[in-house]
């Protein structure tokens, strides 16, 4: 039963990384749209930003919290099985991709926040 819980945690941890990146990509696309449409679109973007930020923070929380058991059981539930099956390179690539996805998500999120701040200044003029 413990093994099943650890494996489920690892899957949900990966999913949380994808949720963070997905919500950031959506926000980035909405930010680009707002820049094209003009000042009124920034108000809509700000409202959507608040909602999607809740999803992003939930994902970040799960990445951190779910990462604790993942690190603790990494050797027995990911590393050793990958070595035994000859999948160590694939495991490394997966972790690099997910780490990159989380970093890209955070960068995109910050860029949208700056877009909203710029838009708010334009609306306030």
C-alpha positions in Angstrom: 0.0 0.0 0.0 2.9 2.4 0.8 4.3 1.8 -2.7 1.0 2.7 -4.3 0.8 5.9 -2.3 4.4 6.9 -3.2 3.8 6.2 -6.9 0.5 8.2 -6.8 2.3 11.1 -5.1 4.9 11.1 -7.8 2.3 11.2 -10.6 0.4 14.0 -8.8 3.8 15.8 -8.4 4.4 15.6 -12.1 0.8 16.7 -12.8 1.2 19.8 -10.5 4.2 20.8 -12.6 2.1 20.5 -15.7 -0.7 22.5 -14.1 1.7 25.3 -13.2 3.1 25.4 -16.8 -0.3 25.1 -18.4 -1.9 27.9 -16.3 1.2 30.1 -17.0 0.9 29.5 -20.8 -2.8 30.4 -20.7 -2.0 33.6 -18.8 0.8 34.5 -21.2 -1.6 34.0 -24.2 -4.2 36.1 -22.4 -1.6 38.8 -21.7 -0.6 38.9 -25.4 -4.2 39.3 -26.3 -4.7 42.1 -23.8 -1.7 44.0 -25.3 -3.3 43.7 -28.7 -6.8 44.7 -27.6 -5.9 47.7 -25.5 -6.4 49.2 -22.1 -9.9 47.8 -21.3 -8.6 44.2 -21.9 -6.2 44.7 -19.0 -9.1 44.8 -16.5 -10.4 41.5 -17.7 -6.8 40.1 -17.6 -6.4 41.2 -14.0 -9.6 39.3 -13.0 -8.5 36.2 -14.8 -5.0 36.5 -13.3 -6.4 36.4 -9.8 -8.3 33.2 -10.5 -5.6 31.4 -12.4 -3.1 32.5 -9.7 -5.0 30.3 -7.2 -4.4 27.3 -9.5 -0.8 28.2 -9.9 -0.2 28.5 -6.1 -2.0 25.2 -5.5 0.4 23.6 -8.0 3.4 25.2 -6.4 2.2 24.0 -3.0 1.9 20.5 -4.3 5.2 20.7 -6.0 6.8 21.6 -2.7 4.8 19.3 -0.4 4.7 16.3 -2.8 8.4 16.8 -3.5 9.3 15.9 0.1 8.3 12.2 -0.1 9.5 12.1 -3.7 13.0 13.1 -2.6 12.8 10.7 0.4 11.8 7.7 -1.8 13.6 8.7 -5.0 16.3 6.1 -4.7 13.9 3.1 -4.1 11.0 4.1 -6.3 12.6 6.0 -9.2 16.4 5.7 -9.4 16.9 1.9 -8.8 14.0 0.9 -11.1 15.3 3.2 -13.8 18.8 1.7 -13.5 17.5 -1.9 -13.6 15.4 -1.2 -16.7 18.1 0.9 -18.5 16.0 4.0 -18.2 18.4 6.3 -16.3 18.8 8.7 -19.2 15.0 8.9 -19.7 14.6 9.6 -15.9 17.2 12.4 -16.1 15.5 13.9 -19.2 12.1 13.8 -17.5 13.4 15.6 -14.5 15.2 18.2 -16.5 12.1 18.8 -18.6 9.8 19.1 -15.6 12.3 21.4 -13.8 12.5 23.5 -16.9 8.6 23.6 -17.1 8.3 24.9 -13.6 11.0 27.6 -14.2 9.3 28.5 -17.5 6.0 28.7 -15.8 7.3 31.0 -13.1 8.9 33.3 -15.7 5.8 33.5 -17.8 3.7 34.2 -14.7 6.0 37.1 -13.8 5.8 38.5 -17.3 2.0 38.5 -17.2 2.1 40.3 -13.8 4.3 43.0 -15.4 1.9 43.2 -18.3 -1.0 43.8 -15.9 1.0 46.5 -14.0 1.7 48.3 -17.3 -1.9 47.9 -18.4 -3.1 49.3 -15.1 -0.9 52.4 -15.6 -2.3 52.9 -19.1 -5.9 52.6 -17.9 -5.2 55.0 -15.1 -4.1 57.7 -17.5 
